[in-house]
Amino acid sequence: MTLHPSQLAHQWSAIAGVAALAIAGEVLIASAMRDLGDLDNHRTGPGLKGFLGPIKAVLSSVKFLIGAACMALNFFAMLWALSIVDLSLAAPAIASLTYIGNAICAKLVLGENVDRRRWLAVLFVCVGVVLISK
């Protein structure tokens, strides 16, 4: 079945939107957790009560909360995308675009060292997305 260009654009914008929400959520949560550091340092005491400190620290992080909201929106956007895109295209394309975006944001936003091997893997993923979309 051949899709009209506007249908194709609609499907790929849904896929891109889902991937963008996943990337934003994952980068924000990773950044928040790096800011917090070792959660054991936030323990408030021994035993079960000791876990309240780390929970409070995580839930008081604005970055974490925005990241969690992005991940929740990602879930509902994924449901919508699956209503207009075949699963055999949507799932691998979203996962691939998320992987690519995470590598780029890890380098540019989080300042991670993304080595050649990972960039080569990203290139192979890009090729895979092109092959899936045909």
N, C-alpha and C positions, 0 to 999 in steps of 0.2 A: 504494500500500500504506500503510495506516494503522498507525502504531506504537503500542504500548501505552505509557502514560505512563512506566512504569519503564524501558522500552527507550530512550525518548527521553532520559530523565534520564541513563541509562548512557552514551549516545552523547555528550551534551553535556558530561558530566563528563570523558570521555576527551579531547574537544576542548579543554576548559578546562585540563586537566592538561598537555597538550602545550604549549599557549600559555604557561602559567605557567613551565614549565621553560625555554622559549626566552627569555622575558622576563628571568628570573633570570640565565640564562647571559650574555645580551647586556649586561645592566646591570653585572654583576660584572666581565666582561671589559673593558668600557669604563672602569669605575672603576679597575681595575688598571692599564690602559694610561695613564690620566691621572696616576695616582700615579707611574708610572715616567718619564713625560715622554718627551722625544726619545730614541729608542733609539740614536742616534748618540753620545749622551753616555755610553753604556755600552760602547762599543767598547773592546776590550783591546789593540788594535794594528792595524797595517796588514794588508791582504790577508784571506785566508780565516780566519785565526786571530782577526781582529778581530770576527768574527760570534759568537764564543763568549760574549763579554760580554753582548750583548743577549739571547742565548738563555738564558744563566744567569739574567739579571735577570728575564726573563719567567717562567721555570720555577720561580723561587724565590718568586714572588708567590702568596700564599695565595688572594687574591681571584681571580687568574687561574685557578689550579688548580680552585677550587670552581666557577667559571664554566664552565670546560671540562668538568668532570664533569656540570654541569647540561645542557650542550649534548649530551654523549654520551647521557645519560638521555633527553633530548628526542628524539633519533634513534630510540631503541628504543620510547619511548612512542608516537611517530608510527607506527611499524610496527604496534603493537598497535591504535592507533586506526583505522588503515586496515583492520584485520581486522574491525571492527564497524561502521564508518561508511562510507558511500559516498564515494569520492574527490571527486565533484562537490560535496559539502557539506564534507567534512573539510578539504581543501586551502585553499579560500577562507576558511572560518571560522577556521581556525588562523592563517592569515596575517593576517587582519583583526584578530583579537583580539590577536595579537602586536604589530601596528602600534599599536593603541589603548593597550595596556599599556606599550609602549615610550615613547610620548608622555607618558603620565602619570608614569612612573618617571623619565623624563628631567627633567621639571619638579620632581618631589618629592624624588627621591633624588640625582640628579646636579646639581641646581640650574641646569639649562639654561633659557635663555629660549625658551619655546615660544610663538610669536606667534599672533595671531588666525587667520591663514591656516592654520596647522597644526591649531588646534583645530577650525576649520571642516572641514578634511579629515578629522579624526577623526570628526566628526559624520556626514559623508557615508559613511564606512566603517561606522559603526554602523548606518545605514539600510540599507546594502548587506548586512550580516550578517542583519538582520531579513528582508530580501527573499529571501535565499538559503535561510533556514531554513523558509520557508513551503512 
